[in-house]
Amino acid sequence: MTDETRVPFEERAAANTPGHWLLARLGKRVLRPGGLRLTRRLLAHADIAGADVVELAPGLGRTAIDVIAAHPGSYTGVERDPDAVRLTARAVGDAGRVVEADAAETGLPAASADLVIGEAMLTMQSERGKHAIVSEAVRLLRPGGRYAIHELGLHPDDLDPDVTSALQRDLARTIKVNARPLTVAEWRALLEGAGLVVEWTGSEPMALLQMRRNLADEGLVGTLRILRNVLRDADARRRVLAMRRLFAANEDRLRGVALGARRPAR
C-alpha cells in the first residue's frame, strides 16, 4: 500500500493524485468508463438475486448499492484502500460487509461465491496483475459461478500496436495511473485463458467527462456540484480539462466494455 492510498480522497492533492480519486474528491460518484448504463446492463446479466456476491475494489460503493438492491444472498466487498473500505461499508450498511485486502489475494475461502464483480480495476494492472486478479476470481467462484467485469476497452480489435503504446503513455501521464486497456478480443482471451466461458459482452462510449453522461450518471444536482467544485479548484480544473481533451481526442479508440463469464460446472 502506498502513502497515497492512506490519505483520504477528500484531502489528496490535485497535481499527482490518480484521476479517479481526483474526480471522487470533486464529487463524482460514477467512475466507470461505460457509465451507470453499462454497469446496470452488466448486473442485469449477472443473476444477483440470492447469490453470494464478492465485489473486488468497490471504490466508493456506488455499484454495491445496486447489488444490494437486487437482493443477493450475501455481499462482500474487497478493497485495499482504507478510505474506500469506509465509504463502501457506509453504502452497504448492515446488508453486507467490506474487508480490507488486495484483489489478487483476498483471503476469502475458495469456492465461496456465486458471482464475482470487478469494475474499472483490471485496466489499472500490469499483464501479470490482471492474470493474478482473474485467477483469484476463479478461485473464489463455485462451479457454475459468474464473473462480471466492466473495464476500459480499445477499439478496433486490430488497433495498431504503436497507437496503443502511445495511448497508454498519454493515459499514464494524464490520469496518473498506468492504465493498460485491452481490446474486447484481448479481454475475452484473458478470461478464457483462466478457464472461464464468456457468455455476454457489451459496450458503451467512453464518455466519462461529457455533460450528457454526467447528467445521466450523477443527476442535475450532482453534476452542478461537480462543476462548482471544478470551478473552485484551479489545479483540479487543469487536470480535469486535460483528461477531457485526451478522452475526446481518442473517442473512437476508447470505450467502456463489459463481459460476463461463467466458471464451467465441471
Secondary structure, DSSP 8 states (H G I E B T S, - for coil): --TGGGS-GGG--TTTS-HHHHHHHTT-----TTHHHHHHHHHHTS--TT-EEEEE--TTSHHHHHHHHT--SEEEEEES-HHHHHHHHHHHGGG-EEEE-BTTB----TT-EEEEEEESSGGGS-HHHHHHHHHHHHHHEEEEEEEEEEEEEESSTT--HHHHHHHHHHHHHHHSS----EEHHHHHHHHHHTT-EEEEEEEEE--TTSHHHHHHHHHHHHHHHHHHHHHH-HHHHHHHHHHHHHHHHTTTTEEEEEEEEE----
